C-alpha cells in the first residue's frame, strides 16, 4: 500500500510508529498521542530541519502498534528503541542526554539530585528517565515519602546551622543542625535507593507498620505523616501501572476474525519489557477463532527456538492440552496456556486484540480497494461493454514523436487490472513519414497481431481488450489494422480520448458514457497513462541519442549539453515550445540568457507560421 493511503487509514489513538527504509529495516521509532496527526506531520508540506527531511526521504514504509494510553506508548517506544537501535533515533537526538537521578553515598549526608551525564565517580545512577513527567513524579514522591535534604550545603557534621523551613514541615531531618546521625540518615538514603530500584513492597509495609504503631501510641501527627507518605507511594504505583506492570517473560496472542480472513497479533515480553511484536494474517474459511489460534501457535512455535513459560491468549485454543504438552516438551519445563480474566495480563491481551482488530480492518479495506480498482473495475467494464467472456489481459497503445521525427509506439499490458511490465513492448515506426498518428497506430497494431498469428514468442497471446490512446480517428485506424488480419470480430477494441476522457467503441458514433469517478474509467485511464509514460520514456531516449539533429541546436546559446538537459526535463518538444521562461530557467544548466533565447525562438517560429 502507498504511504499516502496508509496515512489516510491511520487511527487517532495513542501508539508507537516504526519508520522503515526500502529494505524493511526500522530506521526510526516514535510515539504519539494521536498516531494519524503525528505520522502525517512528517509527510506534510511544512518546512523540516535537515535531519527530519533526510528521515522522510529514506522512509519507504511504516508500521504502528496501538496502545491504550500515552504512557504505554512511551514505555513501548523506549523498549523498541533499545531493541532495534534505529539510526535516526540516535541522529535526531542531537546529543541530548536523558536525565538520571544521582545519589553519592561517599558524602556524609547524600542528596538526591538530577544529572544528564554518568561519570565513574562511585555514585549510583538511576534512569534514564525518557519523559520529564516521569522524572518529576519520581522526585515528588521521594520528597514526600523520605525527609531527605534538598539544600546544596556542604554538610560535614561538624559545623551546625539553624534548620530550614523544610525541617519544620517534616520534610527534612536537618542534618545541618545535627538532628540526625550519619548512620540513621544513610539508612534512610538506602531506602530511597531501594525505592528507585523498583523494590516498593518492603517500603510500603514499613510505612503501614509505622502508621499503625503511631496510631496505637496516639501520635496522630506521625500517623498522618506516614499515611500521606503511603498515599504518595500508592499514587506513583498507579501511574506506573498505567504502563505494563509486573511483566515477566511471556507471549501474548489475540486472534480476530472477520468473514474468511483472520489475524493473530503477538506481543512478546522478555526480561520485563514488551519489545517485540509480530502479526500473522490467515485465510480461514469456515474455521472458528479457537482453531485459527491453534493452527497459528503450531506454525509459530515450530519455527522458533524459544518458548515462554506463560502464554496468554484471548480465546481458548483448539486442543489446548495437546498444545501445552508439546510446548512443555519443547521448552523442557511447564508451559501454561491461559485466558486471563483480570489484571496486567488481561490488559496485554486487550492491547493485542485492539491491534489485531485495527490491522485486519485496515487489511480488508485495502483488499477491497484493490479489488474495486482492478478485478471489480474489469467486471464493471465488461458489463458496460457487453463482453460476456469478461476481461483479463488488456493492451493499450500510444504513439510519441517530435515534429514527425523519431516516431515510436508503446504497448502497455495489464492483467487482472494490474500492470504486467514483463509483457510491455515498444516499437519504432518504420513505414510512416512525418507526424501521422493514425497511420502509426495502424502500423503498430498490424505488426503486433501479425506476429501473434505467426505464433512469435511474446506476442502469441491475444488480449481480451485493446485500447488505443485517442479518439475516433485512432479507433478507426486500429480497426482497419485488425480487419486486414481478419481479427476485427475476435479482438474487442476501444479508444480513450484525453480531453473529456471519452470512450469510443467500434460500431457506435457516440461515445460510451462512463462516470468520471467510476473504477472502470479509472482503470482505462491508468493503462492509457502507463502506455503514454512508456512511449515518452522510449522516445526521450532516442531524442537524447540523436541530439545533434535537434532543432534546439539552432537556438542561440543552446549547445548539446543544454539541449540534452531540455529534452530530459520536458516530455515532448511541444512541452518545450509551450514552456514559460521561469519553467525553462529551472532546467539544470540553463541561465536567464539561454532561457530567454528558447522562449524567443519558439515565439518567432509561431509568428512565422501564423
RODO-2510 file (C-alpha; in nm, 4 decimals, decimal comma):
residues 610
     n   res          X          Y          Z
     1     x     0,0000     0,0000     0,0000
     2     x     0,1213     0,3519    -0,0811
     3     x     0,2292     0,5639     0,2198
     4     x    -0,0353     0,8257     0,1399
     5     x    -0,3064     0,5590     0,1501
     6     x    -0,1761     0,4259     0,4824
     7     x    -0,1797     0,7776     0,6274
     8     x    -0,5489     0,8096     0,5418
     9     x    -0,6339     0,4934     0,7366
    10     x    -0,4305     0,5786     1,0485
    11     x    -0,6355     0,5952     1,3705
    12     x    -0,6318     0,8986     1,6009
    13     x    -0,5292     0,6909     1,9028
    14     x    -0,2102     0,6568     2,1105
    15     x     0,0595     0,4260     1,9822
    16     x     0,4103     0,3731     1,8563
    17     x     0,5099     0,4127     1,4917
    18     x     0,8071     0,2483     1,3184
    19     x     0,9571     0,4073     1,0072
    20     x     1,1190     0,1616     0,7638
    21     x     1,3536     0,2039     0,4680
    22     x     1,3282     0,0306     0,1302
    23     x     1,4902    -0,2854     0,2738
    24     x     1,2320    -0,3033     0,5527
    25     x     1,4818    -0,2038     0,8232
    26     x     1,3452     0,0061     1,1099
    27     x     1,5202     0,3451     1,0933
    28     x     1,3110     0,5425     1,3434
    29     x     1,0729     0,4702     1,6314
    30     x     0,8405     0,7330     1,7745
    31     x     0,5356     0,7599     1,9969
    32     x     0,2193     0,9626     1,9527
    33     x    -0,0911     1,0602     2,1444
    34     x    -0,2729     1,0639     1,8083
    35     x    -0,0970     0,8456     1,5500
    36     x    -0,2725     0,9983     1,2485
    37     x    -0,1726     1,3540     1,3381
    38     x     0,1847     1,2733     1,4342
    39     x     0,2790     1,0445     1,1444
    40     x     0,1008     1,2637     0,8871
    41     x     0,3043     1,5633     1,0031
    42     x     0,6206     1,4025     0,8641
    43     x     0,4779     1,3855     0,5132
    44     x     0,3060     1,7252     0,5065
    45     x     0,4326     2,0322     0,3260
    46     x     0,5699     2,2057     0,6350
    47     x     0,9356     2,3032     0,6469
    48     x     1,1573     2,0427     0,8145
    49     x     1,5080     2,0501     0,9554
    50     x     1,7761     1,8683     0,7578
    51     x     1,7755     1,5525     0,9704
    52     x     1,3975     1,5088     0,9649
    53     x     1,3948     1,5745     0,5903
    54     x     1,6572     1,3002     0,5482
    55     x     1,4459     1,0606     0,7577
    56     x     1,1359     1,1279     0,5458
    57     x     1,3336     1,0896     0,2228
    58     x     1,4600     0,7470     0,3320
    59     x     1,1254     0,6237     0,4668
    60     x     0,9632     0,3770     0,2262
    61     x     0,7012     0,2348     0,4635
    62     x     0,5854     0,2455     0,8239
    63     x     0,4086     0,0253     1,0726
    64     x     0,2479     0,1005     1,4062
    65     x     0,1285    -0,0544     1,7314
    66     x    -0,1758     0,0766     1,9156
    67     x    -0,1647     0,1348     2,2920
    68     x    -0,4284     0,2279     2,5491
    69     x    -0,2513     0,5368     2,6828
    70     x     0,0357     0,7690     2,6029
    71     x     0,2398     0,6298     2,8925
    72     x     0,2085     0,2819     2,7411
    73     x     0,3284     0,4267     2,4115
    74     x     0,6229     0,5892     2,5906
    75     x     0,7324     0,2653     2,7548
    76     x     0,6903     0,0665     2,4334
    77     x     0,8822     0,3337     2,2397
    78     x     1,1749     0,3073     2,4813
    79     x     1,1784    -0,0713     2,4571
    80     x     1,1616    -0,0644     2,0757
    81     x     1,4483     0,1842     2,0573
    82     x     1,6574    -0,0357     2,2842
    83     x     1,5743    -0,3412     2,0731
    84     x     1,6311    -0,2006     1,7248
    85     x     1,8742     0,0916     1,7843
    86     x     1,7226     0,2826     1,4881
    87     x     1,9678     0,5090     1,3072
    88     x     1,7573     0,8249     1,3167
    89     x     1,6644     0,7916     1,6846
    90     x     2,0330     0,8425     1,7569
    91     x     2,0801     1,1051     1,4864
    92     x     1,7750     1,3115     1,5770
    93     x     1,8634     1,3199     1,9446
    94     x     2,1134     1,5992     1,8777
    95     x     2,3415     1,4783     2,1577
    96     x     2,0596     1,5182     2,4080
    97     x     2,1290     1,3133     2,7207
    98     x     1,8278     1,1883     2,9125
    99     x     1,8260     1,2686     3,2848
   100     x     1,9270     1,0346     3,5663
   101     x     1,8826     1,0546     3,9434
   102     x     2,2202     1,0562     4,1191
   103     x     2,2971     0,9572     4,4798
   104     x     2,6561     0,9715     4,6080
   105     x     2,6940     0,7571     4,9196
   106     x     3,0510     0,8856     4,9597
   107     x     2,9013     1,2050     5,1014
   108     x     2,8271     1,2088     5,4743
   109     x     2,4691     1,3221     5,4134
   110     x     2,3904     1,2410     5,0483
   111     x     2,1478     1,4395     4,8358
   112     x     1,9133     1,3156     4,5637
   113     x     1,9955     1,5202     4,2551
   114     x     1,9414     1,5159     3,8773
   115     x     2,2181     1,4876     3,6183
   116     x     2,2401     1,4252     3,2450
   117     x     2,5832     1,2662     3,2445
   118     x     2,7045     0,9455     3,4043
   119     x     3,0561     0,9615     3,5441
   120     x     3,2774     0,6971     3,7004
   121     x     3,2724     0,8678     4,0413
   122     x     3,1393     0,5935     4,2682
   123     x     2,7882     0,7407     4,2823
   124     x     2,4744     0,5419     4,1989
   125     x     2,2661     0,6472     3,8972
   126     x     1,9000     0,5629     3,8372
   127     x     1,7363     0,6045     3,4969
   128     x     1,7384     0,7199     3,2284
   129     x     1,4015     0,8947     3,2540
   130     x     1,2925     0,9394     2,8928
   131     x     0,9939     1,1609     2,9804
   132     x     1,0252     1,4633     3,2085
   133     x     0,6900     1,3972     3,3771
   134     x     0,8052     1,0529     3,4946
   135     x     1,1168     1,2054     3,6498
   136     x     0,9040     1,4763     3,8121
   137     x     0,6630     1,2189     3,9589
   138     x     0,9531     1,0146     4,0945
   139     x     1,1253     1,3121     4,2608
   140     x     0,7967     1,4426     4,4010
   141     x     0,7279     1,1040     4,5593
   142     x     1,0804     1,0797     4,7006
   143     x     1,0432     1,4239     4,8616
   144     x     0,7028     1,3350     5,0117
   145     x     0,7961     0,9884     5,1364
   146     x     1,1534     1,0478     5,2520
   147     x     1,2553     1,3515     5,4623
   148     x     1,5803     1,3881     5,2733
   149     x     1,7648     1,7191     5,2403
   150     x     1,7140     1,9312     4,9280
   151     x     1,9739     2,2007     5,0004
   152     x     2,3176     2,2195     4,8375
   153     x     2,5064     2,2850     5,1620
   154     x     2,8371     2,1081     5,2183
   155     x     2,7498     1,9264     5,5423
   156     x     3,0372     1,7507     5,7196
   157     x     2,8618     1,7024     6,0566
   158     x     3,0950     1,9371     6,2487
   159     x     2,9557     2,2804     6,1698
   160     x     2,5993     2,3338     6,2866
   161     x     2,3435     2,5770     6,1461
   162     x     1,9825     2,6629     6,2079
   163     x     1,7282     2,4209     6,0495
   164     x     1,5336     2,5465     5,7496
   165     x     1,1561     2,5532     5,6969
   166     x     1,1580     2,2030     5,5428
   167     x     1,2536     2,0618     5,8817
   168     x     0,9657     2,2453     6,0455
   169     x     0,7302     2,0955     5,7840
   170     x     0,8649     1,7447     5,8450
   171     x     1,0297     1,7226     5,5018
   172     x     1,3927     1,7168     5,6166
   173     x     1,5732     1,5516     5,9096
   174     x     1,8011     1,8590     5,9373
   175     x     2,1474     1,7009     5,9297
   176     x     2,2793     2,0589     5,9070
   177     x     2,1651     2,1156     6,2654
   178     x     2,2825     1,7780     6,3931
   179     x     1,9245     1,6495     6,4326
   180     x     2,0097     1,3095     6,2786
   181     x     2,3173     1,0884     6,2827
   182     x     2,5076     0,9956     5,9702
   183     x     2,4115     0,6293     6,0225
   184     x     2,0374     0,6991     6,0509
   185     x     2,0422     0,9363     5,7583
   186     x     2,2249     0,6932     5,5286
   187     x     1,9892     0,4171     5,6359
   188     x     1,7048     0,6308     5,5003
   189     x     1,9005     0,7008     5,1812
   190     x     1,9379     0,3255     5,1335
   191     x     1,5569     0,3054     5,1460
   192     x     1,5473     0,5720     4,8750
   193     x     1,7798     0,3582     4,6623
   194     x     1,5551     0,0569     4,7155
   195     x     1,2572     0,2665     4,6088
   196     x     1,4317     0,3987     4,2951
   197     x     1,5331     0,0422     4,2081
   198     x     1,1659    -0,0548     4,1982
   199     x     1,1530    -0,2529     4,5229
   200     x     0,8437    -0,0984     4,6793
   201     x     0,6838    -0,3765     4,8815
   202     x     0,9153    -0,3581     5,1807
   203     x     0,8834     0,0201     5,1954
   204     x     0,5040     0,0030     5,1736
   205     x     0,4878    -0,2484     5,4596
   206     x     0,7216    -0,0345     5,6690
   207     x     0,5022     0,2732     5,6206
   208     x     0,1887     0,0736     5,7081
   209     x     0,3586    -0,0528     6,0265
   210     x     0,4743     0,2991     6,1192
   211     x     0,1219     0,4344     6,0702
   212     x    -0,0270     0,1571     6,2851
   213     x     0,2321     0,1992     6,5611
   214     x     0,1851     0,5776     6,5721
   215     x    -0,1936     0,5377     6,5919
   216     x    -0,1627     0,2933     6,8801
   217     x     0,0574     0,5423     7,0664
   218     x    -0,1927     0,8198     6,9897
   219     x     0,0787     1,0024     6,7941
   220     x    -0,1682     1,1190     6,5348
   221     x     0,0621     1,3670     6,3626
   222     x     0,3189     1,0921     6,2979
   223     x     0,0400     0,8588     6,1842
   224     x    -0,0924     1,1239     5,9435
   225     x     0,2594     1,1854     5,8083
   226     x     0,3054     0,8106     5,7472
   227     x    -0,0393     0,7998     5,5853
   228     x     0,0481     1,0875     5,3488
   229     x     0,3771     0,9199     5,2552
   230     x     0,1929     0,5935     5,1918
   231     x    -0,0626     0,7699     4,9696
   232     x     0,2138     0,9390     4,7682
   233     x     0,3739     0,5982     4,7164
   234     x     0,0460     0,4368     4,6097
   235     x    -0,0236     0,7233     4,3698
   236     x     0,3068     0,6556     4,1959
   237     x     0,2226     0,2835     4,1842
   238     x    -0,0986     0,3621     3,9999
   239     x     0,0792     0,5843     3,7463
   240     x     0,3328     0,3125     3,6772
   241     x     0,0582     0,0532     3,6407
   242     x    -0,0745     0,2610     3,3526
   243     x     0,2216     0,1167     3,1651
   244     x     0,2900    -0,2571     3,1639
   245     x     0,3035    -0,3749     3,5248
   246     x     0,4697    -0,6872     3,6560
   247     x     0,5816    -0,8235     3,3194
   248     x     0,7728    -1,1483     3,3332
   249     x     0,8692    -1,3455     3,0224
   250     x     0,5512    -1,4328     2,8370
   251     x     0,3990    -1,4500     2,4904
   252     x     0,0623    -1,2874     2,4289
   253     x    -0,1634    -1,3733     2,1330
   254     x    -0,5016    -1,2384     2,0273
   255     x    -0,6989    -1,3667     1,7295
   256     x    -0,9587    -1,1618     1,5463
   257     x    -1,1712    -1,2955     1,2598
   258     x    -1,3977    -1,1342     1,0012
   259     x    -1,5505    -1,3469     0,7313
   260     x    -1,2854    -1,5715     0,5792
   261     x    -0,9943    -1,3577     0,6981
   262     x    -0,8266    -1,3616     1,0396
   263     x    -0,5252    -1,2045     1,2054
   264     x    -0,3304    -1,3130     1,5115
   265     x    -0,1377    -1,0371     1,6897
   266     x     0,1561    -1,1450     1,9026
   267     x     0,3221    -0,9416     2,1794
   268     x     0,6433    -1,0854     2,3205
   269     x     0,7659    -0,9897     2,6672
   270     x     1,1249    -1,0570     2,7625
   271     x     1,3065    -0,9541     3,0822
   272     x     1,0120    -0,7429     3,1849
   273     x     0,9952    -0,5446     2,8613
   274     x     0,7431    -0,5521     2,5795
   275     x     0,9919    -0,5148     2,2974
   276     x     0,8733    -0,7269     2,0066
   277     x     0,5521    -0,7777     1,8112
   278     x     0,4506    -0,9968     1,5199
   279     x     0,1344    -1,0198     1,3128
   280     x     0,0035    -1,3203     1,1217
   281     x    -0,2689    -1,2994     0,8558
   282     x    -0,4560    -1,6233     0,7883
   283     x    -0,7256    -1,7302     0,5411
   284     x    -0,9711    -1,9327     0,7457
   285     x    -1,2850    -2,0191     0,5515
   286     x    -1,5355    -2,1718     0,7937
   287     x    -1,2918    -2,2038     1,0871
   288     x    -1,3699    -2,0781     1,4384
   289     x    -1,1258    -1,8495     1,6196
   290     x    -1,0052    -2,1273     1,8521
   291     x    -0,8966    -2,3422     1,5565
   292     x    -0,7309    -2,0468     1,3844
   293     x    -0,5325    -1,9715     1,7004
   294     x    -0,4381    -2,3362     1,7483
   295     x    -0,3128    -2,3582     1,3880
   296     x    -0,1099    -2,0387     1,4230
   297     x     0,0507    -2,1472     1,7530
   298     x     0,1588    -2,4724     1,5916
   299     x     0,3096    -2,2935     1,2921
   300     x     0,4791    -2,0251     1,5013
   301     x     0,6413    -2,2443     1,7658
   302     x     0,7561    -2,4924     1,5027
   303     x     0,9749    -2,2204     1,3544
   304     x     1,1233    -2,0590     1,6698
   305     x     1,3643    -2,1939     1,9266
   306     x     1,2419    -2,0246     2,2445
   307     x     0,9109    -2,0799     2,4236
   308     x     0,7943    -1,8557     2,7069
   309     x     0,6803    -2,0169     3,0308
   310     x     0,3492    -1,8363     3,0151
   311     x     0,1322    -1,7863     2,7055
   312     x    -0,1712    -1,5594     2,7318
   313     x    -0,4465    -1,5743     2,4684
   314     x    -0,7824    -1,4068     2,4162
   315     x    -0,9731    -1,7271     2,3428
   316     x    -0,9386    -2,0955     2,4255
   317     x    -0,7288    -2,2630     2,1514
   318     x    -0,8481    -2,5876     1,9974
   319     x    -0,6769    -2,8945     2,1557
   320     x    -0,5239    -2,6797     2,4307
   321     x    -0,3916    -2,9730     2,6461
   322     x    -0,2113    -3,1190     2,3440
   323     x    -0,0525    -2,7836     2,2587
   324     x     0,0555    -2,7318     2,6215
   325     x     0,2125    -3,0790     2,6310
   326     x     0,4018    -3,0172     2,3069
   327     x     0,5275    -2,6749     2,4178
   328     x     0,6267    -2,8134     2,7607
   329     x     0,8391    -3,0796     2,5902
   330     x     0,9877    -2,8194     2,3575
   331     x     1,0774    -2,5861     2,6459
   332     x     1,1851    -2,8566     2,8886
   333     x     0,9637    -2,7199     3,1684
   334     x     0,5964    -2,6485     3,2319
   335     x     0,4265    -2,4147     2,9824
   336     x     0,0809    -2,2792     3,0660
   337     x    -0,1742    -2,1517     2,8137
   338     x    -0,4499    -1,9436     2,9666
   339     x    -0,7119    -1,6765     2,9003
   340     x    -0,6564    -1,4033     3,1647
   341     x    -0,9705    -1,2531     3,3177
   342     x    -0,8196    -0,9548     3,5005
   343     x    -0,5011    -0,7723     3,5820
   344     x    -0,1935    -0,6918     3,3776
   345     x    -0,2135    -0,9985     3,1553
   346     x    -0,5745    -0,9197     3,0681
   347     x    -0,4643    -0,5694     2,9723
   348     x    -0,1901    -0,7068     2,7465
   349     x    -0,4355    -0,9412     2,5748
   350     x    -0,6739    -0,6490     2,5197
   351     x    -0,3894    -0,4465     2,3715
   352     x    -0,3045    -0,7335     2,1344
   353     x    -0,6720    -0,7705     2,0370
   354     x    -0,7051    -0,3969     1,9720
   355     x    -0,4063    -0,4102     1,7374
   356     x    -0,5388    -0,7249     1,5693
   357     x    -0,8790    -0,5650     1,5005
   358     x    -0,7238    -0,2476     1,3617
   359     x    -0,4792    -0,4445     1,1435
   360     x    -0,7468    -0,6723     0,9942
   361     x    -0,9890    -0,3850     0,9329
   362     x    -0,7100    -0,1972     0,7558
   363     x    -0,6144    -0,5045     0,5529
   364     x    -0,9734    -0,5750     0,4466
   365     x    -1,0177    -0,2104     0,3486
   366     x    -0,7024    -0,2298     0,1361
   367     x    -0,8074    -0,5600    -0,0247
   368     x    -1,1496    -0,4174    -0,1047
   369     x    -0,9927    -0,1063    -0,2542
   370     x    -0,7548    -0,3195    -0,4617
   371     x    -1,0459    -0,5343    -0,5839
   372     x    -1,2582    -0,2308    -0,6698
   373     x    -0,9797    -0,0747    -0,8779
   374     x    -0,8691    -0,3966    -1,0524
   375     x    -1,0900    -0,7036    -1,0827
   376     x    -1,4008    -0,5144    -0,9800
   377     x    -1,3272    -0,2456    -1,2386
   378     x    -1,2749    -0,5152    -1,5046
   379     x    -1,6094    -0,6711    -1,4152
   380     x    -1,7850    -0,3332    -1,4399
   381     x    -1,6137    -0,2517    -1,7700
   382     x    -1,7041    -0,5874    -1,9233
   383     x    -2,0662    -0,5343    -1,8212
   384     x    -2,0740    -0,1834    -1,9712
   385     x    -1,9216    -0,3076    -2,2981
   386     x    -2,1417    -0,6164    -2,3081
   387     x    -1,8468    -0,8582    -2,3068
   388     x    -1,9851    -1,1935    -2,1946
   389     x    -1,6455    -1,3601    -2,1507
   390     x    -1,5098    -1,0932    -1,9181
   391     x    -1,1740    -0,9156    -1,9398
   392     x    -0,8340    -1,0385    -1,8224
   393     x    -0,5468    -0,9181    -2,0428
   394     x    -0,5672    -0,5565    -2,1633
   395     x    -0,3283    -0,3921    -2,4110
   396     x    -0,3014    -0,0179    -2,4637
   397     x    -0,1135     0,1551    -2,7471
   398     x     0,0270     0,5081    -2,7651
   399     x     0,2396     0,6940    -3,0229
   400     x     0,5085     0,9543    -2,9490
   401     x     0,7175     1,1699    -3,1849
   402     x     0,8880     1,5084    -3,2144
   403     x     0,7514     1,7053    -3,5070
   404     x     0,7282     1,3823    -3,7042
   405     x     1,0786     1,2557    -3,6208
   406     x     1,1826     0,9574    -3,4112
   407     x     0,8239     0,8223    -3,4100
   408     x     0,7771     0,5370    -3,1643
   409     x     0,4859     0,3445    -3,0158
   410     x     0,4342     0,1554    -2,6914
   411     x     0,2239    -0,1395    -2,5789
   412     x     0,1371    -0,1462    -2,2079
   413     x    -0,0183    -0,4639    -2,0692
   414     x    -0,2465    -0,5058    -1,7651
   415     x    -0,3530    -0,8464    -1,6393
   416     x    -0,6254    -0,8744    -1,3798
   417     x    -0,6297    -0,4958    -1,3630
   418     x    -0,2602    -0,4749    -1,2660
   419     x     0,0460    -0,3807    -1,4776
   420     x     0,2350    -0,6775    -1,6241
   421     x     0,5562    -0,4991    -1,7128
   422     x     0,7370    -0,8067    -1,8437
   423     x     0,4863    -0,8063    -2,1327
   424     x     0,5353    -0,4396    -2,2280
   425     x     0,6661    -0,3864    -2,5828
   426     x     0,7931    -0,0858    -2,7763
   427     x     0,8087    -0,0221    -3,1485
   428     x     0,9946     0,2098    -3,3834
   429     x     0,7581     0,3336    -3,6517
   430     x     0,9065     0,2272    -3,9847
   431     x     0,6612     0,2973    -4,2693
   432     x     0,5192     0,6392    -4,1699
   433     x     0,6754     0,9691    -4,2662
   434     x     0,6008     1,2741    -4,0510
   435     x     0,3586     1,3112    -3,7620
   436     x     0,0717     1,0827    -3,8642
   437     x    -0,0746     0,9228    -3,5527
   438     x    -0,3458     0,7366    -3,7452
   439     x    -0,1009     0,5660    -3,9806
   440     x     0,1380     0,4967    -3,6896
   441     x    -0,1378     0,3261    -3,4881
   442     x    -0,2332     0,1213    -3,7918
   443     x     0,1269     0,0098    -3,8404
   444     x     0,1918    -0,0930    -3,4822
   445     x    -0,1383    -0,2818    -3,4439
   446     x    -0,0712    -0,4639    -3,7722
   447     x     0,2819    -0,5600    -3,6694
   448     x     0,1789    -0,6757    -3,3235
   449     x    -0,1095    -0,9015    -3,4368
   450     x     0,0710    -1,0336    -3,7422
   451     x     0,3311    -1,1644    -3,5005
   452     x     0,0508    -1,3182    -3,2912
   453     x    -0,0815    -1,5033    -3,5944
   454     x     0,2702    -1,6315    -3,6638
   455     x     0,2969    -1,7517    -3,3022
   456     x     0,6070    -1,5440    -3,2267
   457     x     0,7250    -1,5662    -2,8657
   458     x     0,5988    -1,2766    -2,6549
   459     x     0,3169    -1,1997    -2,8976
   460     x     0,1268    -1,5266    -2,9190
   461     x    -0,1402    -1,4449    -2,6583
   462     x    -0,4367    -1,2416    -2,7799
   463     x    -0,5731    -0,9755    -2,5434
   464     x    -0,9267    -0,9620    -2,4031
   465     x    -0,9403    -0,5927    -2,4918
   466     x    -0,7315    -0,3452    -2,6951
   467     x    -0,7262     0,0254    -2,6048
   468     x    -0,5742     0,2985    -2,8190
   469     x    -0,4926     0,6456    -2,6942
   470     x    -0,7032     0,8902    -2,8959
   471     x    -1,0451     0,9470    -3,0457
   472     x    -1,2441     0,8190    -3,3407
   473     x    -0,9556     0,8556    -3,5854
   474     x    -0,7207     0,6359    -3,3853
   475     x    -1,0015     0,3860    -3,3238
   476     x    -1,0725     0,3620    -3,6976
   477     x    -0,7021     0,3142    -3,7800
   478     x    -0,6730     0,0323    -3,5251
   479     x    -0,9926    -0,1335    -3,6513
   480     x    -0,8656    -0,1289    -4,0102
   481     x    -0,5441    -0,2989    -3,8951
   482     x    -0,7347    -0,5767    -3,7172
   483     x    -0,9719    -0,6163    -4,0132
   484     x    -0,6787    -0,6583    -4,2518
   485     x    -0,5771    -0,9629    -4,0452
   486     x    -0,9286    -1,0993    -4,0031
   487     x    -0,9350    -1,0240    -3,6302
   488     x    -1,1958    -0,7462    -3,6207
   489     x    -1,4535    -0,9803    -3,4632
   490     x    -1,2029    -1,1607    -3,2428
   491     x    -1,0315    -0,8774    -3,0554
   492     x    -1,2564    -0,6192    -2,8789
   493     x    -1,1385    -0,2623    -2,9345
   494     x    -1,1961     0,0839    -2,7895
   495     x    -1,0248     0,4235    -2,7783
   496     x    -0,9919     0,6703    -2,4917
   497     x    -0,9784     1,0404    -2,5801
   498     x    -0,7800     1,2546    -2,3356
   499     x    -0,9703     1,5838    -2,3372
   500     x    -1,3029     1,4629    -2,1959
   501     x    -1,1940     1,1046    -2,1170
   502     x    -1,4487     0,9845    -2,3739
   503     x    -1,4653     0,6145    -2,4604
   504     x    -1,5328     0,5218    -2,8249
   505     x    -1,6123     0,1698    -2,9440
   506     x    -1,6499     0,0277    -3,2917
   507     x    -1,9982     0,0383    -3,4406
   508     x    -2,1090     0,3418    -3,2373
   509     x    -2,0791     0,7067    -3,3400
   510     x    -2,1432     0,8417    -2,9906
   511     x    -1,9047     0,7793    -2,7009
   512     x    -1,9856     0,5377    -2,4194
   513     x    -2,0533     0,7490    -2,1112
   514     x    -1,8630     0,6376    -1,8005
   515     x    -1,8986     0,8091    -1,4657
   516     x    -1,5914     1,0256    -1,4075
   517     x    -1,5452     0,8722    -1,0627
   518     x    -1,6051     0,5112    -1,1728
   519     x    -1,3383     0,2484    -1,1180
   520     x    -1,3877     0,1274    -1,4785
   521     x    -1,2850     0,4653    -1,6204
   522     x    -1,0062     0,4913    -1,3654
   523     x    -0,8630     0,1609    -1,4889
   524     x    -0,8747     0,2743    -1,8541
   525     x    -0,7008     0,5989    -1,7601
   526     x    -0,4273     0,4138    -1,5685
   527     x    -0,3379     0,1844    -1,8565
   528     x    -0,3565     0,4771    -2,1000
   529     x    -0,1222     0,6851    -1,8802
   530     x     0,1120     0,3886    -1,8426
   531     x     0,1308     0,3407    -2,2208
   532     x     0,1971     0,7143    -2,2602
   533     x     0,4720     0,7069    -1,9976
   534     x     0,6380     0,4062    -2,1606
   535     x     0,6235     0,5654    -2,5072
   536     x     0,7582     0,9018    -2,3869
   537     x     1,0431     0,7359    -2,1973
   538     x     1,1454     0,5421    -2,5088
   539     x     1,1116     0,8477    -2,7287
   540     x     1,3152     1,0649    -2,4912
   541     x     1,5962     0,8102    -2,5013
   542     x     1,6025     0,8247    -2,8813
   543     x     1,5969     1,2056    -2,8763
   544     x     1,8955     1,2162    -2,6447
   545     x     2,0862     0,9797    -2,8741
   546     x     2,0086     1,1996    -3,1728
   547     x     2,0548     1,5355    -3,0040
   548     x     2,2924     1,6529    -3,2785
   549     x     1,9926     1,6613    -3,5138
   550     x     1,7689     1,8506    -3,2720
   551     x     1,6124     2,1813    -3,3705
   552     x     1,7203     2,3086    -3,0308
   553     x     2,0771     2,3437    -3,1574
   554     x     1,9559     2,6212    -3,3893
   555     x     1,8773     2,8373    -3,0855
   556     x     2,1474     3,0846    -2,9739
   557     x     2,3334     2,9851    -2,6530
   558     x     2,1972     2,6272    -2,6703
   559     x     2,4597     2,3609    -2,7235
   560     x     2,4487     1,9829    -2,6983
   561     x     2,4594     1,9789    -2,3153
   562     x     2,1734     2,2242    -2,2702
   563     x     1,9742     2,0568    -2,5478
   564     x     2,0046     1,7220    -2,3677
   565     x     1,9009     1,8854    -2,0393
   566     x     1,5898     2,0343    -2,2018
   567     x     1,4964     1,7064    -2,3709
   568     x     1,5409     1,5199    -2,0414
   569     x     1,3380     1,7693    -1,8400
   570     x     1,0383     1,8021    -2,0744
   571     x     0,8369     1,5109    -2,2156
   572     x     0,7994     1,6440    -2,5690
   573     x     0,9156     1,9249    -2,7967
   574     x     0,5623     2,0597    -2,7680
   575     x     0,6160     2,0959    -2,3939
   576     x     0,9383     2,2899    -2,4533
   577     x     0,7638     2,5102    -2,7093
   578     x     0,4811     2,5884    -2,4621
   579     x     0,7033     2,6318    -2,1550
   580     x     0,7258     2,9679    -1,9787
   581     x     1,0532     3,1482    -1,9129
   582     x     1,0586     3,0538    -1,5408
   583     x     0,9909     2,6868    -1,6220
   584     x     1,2816     2,6750    -1,8694
   585     x     1,5067     2,8526    -1,6183
   586     x     1,4542     2,5639    -1,3725
   587     x     1,6232     2,3174    -1,6107
   588     x     1,9741     2,2293    -1,4858
   589     x     2,2393     2,4248    -1,6774
   590     x     2,0066     2,6970    -1,8049
   591     x     2,0655     3,0629    -1,7239
   592     x     1,8477     3,3682    -1,7906
   593     x     2,0089     3,4416    -2,1261
   594     x     1,9688     3,0897    -2,2668
   595     x     1,6150     3,0519    -2,1243
   596     x     1,5078     3,3764    -2,2898
   597     x     1,6645     3,2613    -2,6169
   598     x     1,4471     2,9455    -2,6151
   599     x     1,1316     3,1474    -2,5469
   600     x     1,2167     3,3998    -2,8202
   601     x     1,2961     3,1284    -3,0755
   602     x     0,9636     2,9470    -3,0403
   603     x     0,7633     3,2716    -3,0242
   604     x     0,9243     3,3833    -3,3512
   605     x     0,8587     3,0395    -3,5042
   606     x     0,4914     3,0645    -3,4057
   607     x     0,4667     3,4129    -3,5558
   608     x     0,6211     3,2909    -3,8840
   609     x     0,3717     3,0033    -3,9021
   610     x     0,0878     3,2492    -3,8481
***
